[in-house]
Amino acid sequence: DVKVTQSSRYLVKRTGEKVFLECVQDMDHENMFWYRQDPGLGLRLIYFSYDVKMKEKGDIPEGYSVSREKKERFSLILESASTNQTSMYLCASSLGSTRREKLFFGSGTQLSVL
Amino acid sequence: QKEVEQDPGPLSVPEGAIVSLNCTYSNSAFQYFMWYRQYSRKGPELLMYTYSSGNKEDGRFTAQVDKSSKYISLFIRDSQPSDSATYLCAMTTDSWGKLQFGAGTQVVVTP
């Protein structure tokens, strides 16, 4: 089974801190994605990557950056955390051959910014 | 206005009933329509997908897409307590990773 592992289940940070959210997948998938999930808004795409060292902006990239130095690892970075970035963050991966393969999600990181 | 609208519920039904879920959307360019199921404290998992208009059946689950009305539905027959979850509709023009999601509908099936 594909496993997408997010390093923390819960995270509490202070406003202005630099925050790293880590995601690792173990199935050699080409594509990786970061979404955030908020009540009433569903999931929204922040950033994605179709290959190592490659990244593309999603629908809501402001305030975030990403890093993909290795194929299996995709990091989301909040340069200066703000309270409106309090959310559930979900990482996902997909195989990558056609860009029409299903997403496999991690269990999420609930981030609270105080 | 959001591209995809979905009633958040909660929707409570007795075991064995039919669950009916739906979403409306505004972007006529969407071609792939999906339903994800999300259990509490878990990430979403793909339940079904449909390309363009039409119906698709998988066991107790039926997905319908009406592109002329910009309306999609998911029906769950003979609902079970294990079907209690949040159901999210999602859609895209092409890439299955770049999805537009609805807000999700919480479903509770009571024994």
Interface residues (C-beta under 8 A of the other chain):
Chain A: V4 N31 F33 P39 G40 L41 G42 L43 R44 L45 F48 G58 L90 A92 S94 R99 R100 E101 K102 L103 F104 F105 G106 S107 G108
Chain B: K2 V4 Q6 P8 Y32 R41 K42 G43 P44 E45 L46 Y49 L88 A90 D94 S95 W96 G97 K98 L99 F101 G102 A103 G104
